[in-house]
């Protein structure tokens, strides 16, 4: 048999590379496959900024060692730097269908867990002279710039943005993982990280444009929101949604045409993804905030220009935010004139069970009480 030339060897190598790339792409496609997609809609006009959802998540899922600094569910003030700090500038997502390596956030960017002087205040007999405060001099935390917002008095403004893992249809984290440790569940599209397969390379953290993946320095694995799938499997809404006193978190399947998610996202198109330009097709959506009117130089109400700049909302939610807001304003005008609005009735949520589609079971009915 004639010996292969260098050119033939090179061609063989290139062919093998193509075969391996095609095989890897096929494996990723299988990991992304799901028969249905569970989703959330957050109504930004109803958030109280009370952090009840954040605490519900924290006490449920992130109490182990190495998770002290993790907040899988967050509520941050916008405009603001958010958590991790300046996450919107850290990159990631897709460009021309290829995942992009963004900046790797550090624990300091997320905000390290602070130690407080509990002993001194509660047990040291100094409760009347010393107040509760963090040890050392922290420089950042998950809500460091809470309620600061933007604009100038009297036209300053802010609103709260709730964030969890988006459980994307096209997850950049999944594409970036060389271990195939990240996958979507076929039954509901929830994105999970296998703690057995993960080796802590953190390419997923770089690739995620929303920076909602954390690294456990004790276990040396990446961890993130699991959409409370043990609850979802039993017909119970995720903890963050179930505990929200503002009734702003809708949960359901995108293809359920009778459910609120489908109507708000697909039918009425008033719920939009955050930073859709990242290309991950997130499955967490937002009803954009209705802006209060501005004041003119004499202190009179000026209806001609919204206090929250439209350009800022377009930066967050893309160009579809303008027709979404137009729809909401039209529905509000309709009800003021004495008419009825199915959209507003849905967003008002007269009964809490209307929030959760098929996930309305009471946790007390299916989970044994701990004594």
Beta strands, then each sheet from edge to edge (+ up, - down):
strand 1: 38-43
strand 2: 74-78
strand 3: 94-95
strand 4: 98-99
strand 5: 159-163
strand 6: 182-184
strand 7: 191-193
strand 8: 213-216
strand 9: 221-224
strand 10: 249-253
strand 11: 271-273
strand 12: 284-287
strand 13: 293-295
strand 14: 301-306
sheet 1: 10+ 1- 12- 11+
sheet 2: 2+ 5-
sheet 3: 3+ 4-
sheet 4: 6+ 7-
sheet 5: 8+ 9-
sheet 6: 13+ 14-
end
